[in-house]
Amino acid sequence: MTSSNPAILVLEDGRAFRGQAFGAVGETFGEAVFATGMSGYQETLTDPSYFGQVVIATAPHIGNTGWNDEDDESNRIWVAGYVVRDPSPRPSNWRSTRSLDAELVAQEIVGISGIDTRALTRHLREEGSMRVGISSVSTDIDALQAKVLRQPSMVGADLIAQVTTPQRYLVPATGEKQFTVAALDLGIKATTPQELSERGIEVHVLPASVSFEELVALNPDGVFISNGPGDPATANHAVELTQASLRAGLPLFGICLGHQVLGRALGFDTFKLRYGHRGINQPVLDRATNRIDITSHNHGFAVDIAH
């Protein structure tokens, strides 16, 4: 492990933490956000929705199950950096082929360990998500903060083009095909078309730049708008494509960024949440039944239904 190297984490408001390098040695910058799942870190790190973000794990022990070749949500790690309290020095899982630290090094992801992630999370909960920097090549807090303040904000960030598939691909239905769905890839996770496939749905995953004419040429039974990173206010093409699909009477379903795109297509605004909702253990109250479900969330923006 790289834990012998000292490292610092500095938020844009000057709050700083000292720890040890975790993963690659270097400097990285992004939006500081926290994820509350106690497991599933491999899926989190490879989720394109986290592009441009430095993720803080609220669970204290991370890396216990190592890294395998089966649970990736995409073909690479997308987070800008990773923050953990107590990384496991020795993974233990029958599917593990390498350690989390080794994978972070291999993919050149800079992280930090050994800091008070509870204090950091509470600070972000009280002050809101903000820009952050991690360095394991310098311990000069003031110099790193100056670099952090030069980084772009997530508000106004147009990141879809950097995560979408460069070309369309097909995920065939498992068994007898029941429906055909056109999936607009704004940063889609690998398991999403797989889950649809297992329900008899043939999925055509399309680049975010696809035209409406190309989409309808597939004669889909419905359109799926995927998750993804960045500010939905910048997703103009996706909004226009959604509006065209609505006018054509196509059934639509959007999750995460796709849900926000659908909201904007219907005339609603979107806004930045104070610190967002991220994790596999988010409680949601069904107001019709008063039942509480534990759900998976990953979003820093929301649809403003009040206007």
JOZI-V417472 format. One record per residue. PHI is phi in whole degrees, -180 to 180 (* if undefined). BURIAL is + if it has 9 or more other ideal C-beta (glycine too) atoms within 8 Angstrom, else -. Layout:
BEGIN
phi={PHI PHI}
burial={BURIAL BURIAL}
END
This chain:
BEGIN
phi={* -96 -70 -76 -85 -68 -145 -130 -124 -130 -86 -64 -86 97 -64 -131 -134 -112 -157 -122 -63 -138 85 -71 -89 161 -128 -150 -141 175 -91 -79 -137 -119 -116 -97 -68 -87 -146 81 -66 -66 -65 -62 -66 -98 -82 -60 -63 -90 -58 85 -120 -97 -95 -102 -84 -78 -69 -72 -104 -128 100 -60 -101 67 -137 -125 -103 -119 -102 -64 -92 -163 -91 -163 -83 -107 -63 -78 -169 -137 -124 -134 -90 -134 -72 -73 -76 -144 -70 -141 -165 -67 -94 -69 -114 -165 -84 -61 -59 -64 -70 -62 -64 -61 -99 58 -99 -83 -141 -144 -132 78 -107 -81 -68 -66 -64 -65 -64 -63 -64 -69 -65 -84 -101 96 -60 -153 -70 -150 -133 -124 -138 -120 -116 -149 -113 -85 -64 -63 -66 -69 -62 -61 -69 -59 -68 -92 -80 -71 -83 -71 -68 87 -78 -106 -116 -59 -61 -86 -120 -70 -65 -72 -148 -66 -149 -112 -113 -65 -68 -83 78 -73 -72 -103 -145 -120 -124 -95 -106 -83 -87 -100 137 -63 -87 -62 -73 -66 -64 -65 -65 -65 -59 -67 -104 80 -109 -84 -113 -100 -86 -115 -61 -63 -88 -59 -87 -64 -63 -67 -67 -70 -63 -78 52 -76 -81 -167 -122 -110 -109 -83 -68 170 -94 93 -88 -61 -67 -95 -87 -63 -65 -63 -65 -64 -65 -66 -62 -65 -66 -64 -64 -82 79 -79 -62 -129 -145 -127 -123 56 -59 -63 -64 -69 -62 -62 -61 -67 -65 -90 101 -87 -91 -124 -144 -82 -74 -61 -141 76 -129 -143 147 -97 -133 -93 -77 -131 -92 -83 -71 -78 -117 62 -91 -104 -108 -94 -126 -100 -128 -161 -155 -114 -125 -147 -85 -89 -84 -82 -128}
burial={- + + - + + + + + + + + - - - + + + + + + + + + - + + + + + + + + + + + + - - - + + + + + + + + + + + + + + + + + + + - - + + + + + + + - - - + + + - - + + + + + + + + + + + + - - + - + - - + - - + + + + + + + - + - + + + + + - + - + - - + + - + + - - - - + + + + + + + + - - - - + - - + + - + + - - + - - + - + + + + + - - + + + - - + - - + - + - - - + - + + + + + + + + + + + + - + + + - + + - - + + + + + + + + + - + - + - + + + - + - + - + + + + + + + + + + + - + + - - + + - + + + + + + - - - + - + + + + + + + + + + + + + + - - + - + - - + - + + - + + - - + - - - + - - - - - - - - - - - + + + + - + + - - -}
END
